[in-house]
Amino acid sequence: MGIKIIVKNNRAGYDFFLEEKYEAGVVLKGTEVKSLRDGKAILTEAFVTIDSKGEAWLHNLVIAHYTHGNINNHEEGRKRKLLMHRDEIDAINKRMAQKGLTLIPTALYFKESRVKCEIALAKGKKLYDKRDAAAKKDQDRKLRQGNYE
């Protein structure tokens, strides 16, 4: 079947240095899945936390209400549990404590009819890092177009 991308977090690469990426399943309700099939999700403000029980939670993922839903429709911004192996979560938690990294979701996609979330260990960029990245991107674009000035 393959992978069908629902939504990508394009700001992630601009605001963070992405180090390691992981794949996690997401616990969802039926109306959330139907709304995701319509592509109605916002991932830009989302982040991941690991609680004291060792469970990963996805916060601030906005999935719009399903248009044909009824009174049992889901809450838009509720926190959702991520499904990962215990050893993966422990390794991530250990790295986050040592290096001051954070976990951010970079993409949400269907993989063989299951909703998966790609999360990345990330370190925040400073303003001058963002300027350097933008300057390098402009320079690369000019080289590709043949403008060598």
C-alpha positions as CSV (number, residue, x, y, z in Angstrom):
1,M,0.0,0.0,0.0
2,G,2.7,2.6,1.0
3,I,2.8,5.9,2.7
4,K,0.3,8.8,2.3
5,I,1.4,12.0,4.0
6,I,-1.4,13.9,5.8
7,V,0.5,16.9,7.1
8,K,4.2,18.0,7.5
9,N,5.6,20.4,10.0
10,N,7.6,22.7,7.6
11,R,8.6,25.0,10.4
12,A,10.5,22.2,12.2
13,G,13.5,22.4,10.0
14,Y,13.6,26.2,10.2
15,D,13.2,26.5,14.0
16,F,15.2,23.4,15.1
17,F,18.3,21.3,14.3
18,L,16.8,17.9,13.7
19,E,19.0,15.1,15.0
20,E,17.3,11.7,15.2
21,K,13.9,10.7,13.8
22,Y,11.6,8.0,15.1
23,E,8.2,6.6,14.0
24,A,5.4,6.2,16.5
25,G,1.8,5.1,16.2
26,V,-1.0,7.4,17.4
27,V,-4.0,6.4,19.5
28,L,-7.0,8.1,17.8
29,K,-10.8,8.0,17.9
30,G,-12.9,7.1,14.8
31,T,-13.9,10.7,13.9
32,E,-10.3,11.8,14.2
33,V,-9.2,9.2,11.6
34,K,-12.0,10.3,9.2
35,S,-11.0,13.9,9.6
36,L,-7.3,13.0,8.9
37,R,-8.4,11.2,5.7
38,D,-9.8,14.6,4.6
39,G,-6.3,16.1,5.5
40,K,-7.6,18.4,8.3
41,A,-4.8,18.6,10.7
42,I,-2.4,21.3,12.0
43,L,1.0,20.2,13.3
44,T,3.0,23.5,13.6
45,E,2.5,24.1,17.4
46,A,2.6,20.4,18.4
47,F,5.2,18.9,20.8
48,V,5.8,15.6,22.5
49,T,6.4,14.9,26.2
50,I,7.3,11.8,28.1
51,D,5.6,11.5,31.5
52,S,6.8,9.8,34.7
53,K,5.2,6.5,33.7
54,G,7.4,6.4,30.5
55,E,4.6,7.1,28.1
56,A,4.9,9.5,25.2
57,W,2.1,12.0,24.6
58,L,1.5,14.3,21.6
59,H,0.2,17.8,22.6
60,N,-1.3,20.6,20.6
61,L,-2.0,18.5,17.4
62,V,-5.2,20.1,16.1
63,I,-7.4,17.7,14.2
64,A,-10.5,19.5,12.9
65,H,-14.0,18.2,13.8
66,Y,-15.3,15.7,11.3
67,T,-18.0,17.4,9.3
68,H,-20.4,14.5,9.3
69,G,-19.8,13.7,12.9
70,N,-22.5,13.7,15.6
71,I,-22.5,14.6,19.3
72,N,-19.7,12.0,19.9
73,N,-17.2,14.0,17.8
74,H,-13.7,14.4,19.2
75,E,-12.1,17.3,21.0
76,E,-9.8,19.2,18.6
77,G,-6.7,19.8,20.7
78,R,-6.7,17.0,23.1
79,K,-3.4,15.2,24.0
80,R,-2.9,11.9,22.2
81,K,-0.9,8.9,23.3
82,L,2.0,7.8,21.1
83,L,2.8,4.1,20.7
84,M,6.5,3.2,20.9
85,H,8.7,0.5,22.3
86,R,9.7,1.0,25.9
87,D,13.5,0.8,25.1
88,E,13.0,3.5,22.4
89,I,11.2,5.8,24.9
90,D,13.9,5.2,27.6
91,A,16.7,6.0,25.1
92,I,14.9,9.2,24.0
93,N,14.3,10.3,27.6
94,K,17.9,9.7,28.5
95,R,19.2,11.8,25.5
96,M,16.7,14.6,26.3
97,A,18.0,14.8,29.9
98,Q,21.6,14.8,28.9
99,K,21.7,17.2,26.0
100,G,18.8,19.5,26.6
101,L,16.9,18.3,23.5
102,T,13.2,18.4,22.8
103,L,10.8,16.1,20.9
104,I,8.8,17.6,18.0
105,P,6.5,15.9,15.5
106,T,7.7,16.5,11.9
107,A,5.1,14.6,9.9
108,L,1.8,12.7,10.2
109,Y,1.0,10.1,7.7
110,F,-0.9,6.9,6.9
111,K,1.2,3.8,6.6
112,E,-0.8,0.8,5.5
113,S,-4.1,2.3,6.8
114,R,-2.6,3.1,10.2
115,V,-1.8,6.7,11.3
116,K,1.9,7.2,12.2
117,C,3.7,10.2,13.5
118,E,7.3,10.9,12.7
119,I,9.0,12.6,15.7
120,A,12.5,14.0,15.9
121,L,14.9,14.9,18.7
122,A,15.6,18.5,18.1
123,K,17.7,21.4,19.4
124,G,16.4,24.9,19.0
125,K,18.1,27.3,16.6
126,K,19.1,30.8,17.7
127,L,18.2,33.8,15.5
128,Y,21.7,34.0,13.9
129,D,21.5,30.2,13.0
130,K,18.2,31.0,11.2
131,R,19.9,33.9,9.3
132,D,22.8,31.7,8.3
133,A,20.5,28.9,7.1
134,A,18.5,31.4,5.0
135,A,21.6,33.0,3.5
136,K,23.0,29.5,2.6
137,K,19.6,28.6,1.0
138,D,19.6,31.8,-1.1
139,Q,23.2,31.2,-2.2
140,D,22.4,27.6,-3.3
141,R,19.3,28.8,-5.2
142,K,21.4,31.4,-7.1
143,L,24.0,28.8,-8.0
144,R,21.3,26.4,-9.3
145,Q,19.8,29.2,-11.4
146,G,23.1,30.3,-12.8
147,N,23.3,33.7,-11.1
148,Y,26.9,33.8,-9.9
149,E,26.8,37.4,-8.6
